[in-house]
Amino acid sequence: MSEYETVSKALEKAAKYICTLKCGLCPLVAENSPCPQECGLETLPWQCWVAYFRAQSGKESGRH
């Protein structure tokens, strides 16, 4: 497994854990943060958390 796959799996697990702690709410509701990706009815809240973390990471590293 590559480092990217390992990090992606860890990010997914963290997102699912935080989503559970936030009672299944997406970042839009839990953090009052705009969605960093386009969501639909089939989008799971933990997927929004992954996108949220990736967007935050890009902001902190100076990439937008």
HUHUWO-V754591 format. One record per backbone hydrogen bond with DSSP energy under -1.0 kcal/mol. NH is the residue of the N-H (numbers start at 1). CO is the residue of the C=O. If there is no record, write none. Layout:
nh->NH co->CO
nh->NH co->CO
This chain:
nh->6 co->2
nh->7 co->3
nh->8 co->4
nh->9 co->5
nh->10 co->6
nh->11 co->7
nh->12 co->8
nh->13 co->9
nh->14 co->10
nh->15 co->11
nh->16 co->12
nh->17 co->13
nh->18 co->14
nh->19 co->15
nh->20 co->16
nh->21 co->17
nh->22 co->18
nh->23 co->20
nh->24 co->19
nh->25 co->22
nh->30 co->26
nh->31 co->27
nh->33 co->27
nh->43 co->40
nh->47 co->44
nh->48 co->44
nh->49 co->45
nh->50 co->46
nh->51 co->47
nh->52 co->48
nh->53 co->49
nh->54 co->50
nh->55 co->51
nh->56 co->52
nh->57 co->53
nh->58 co->54
nh->59 co->55
nh->60 co->56
nh->61 co->57
nh->63 co->58
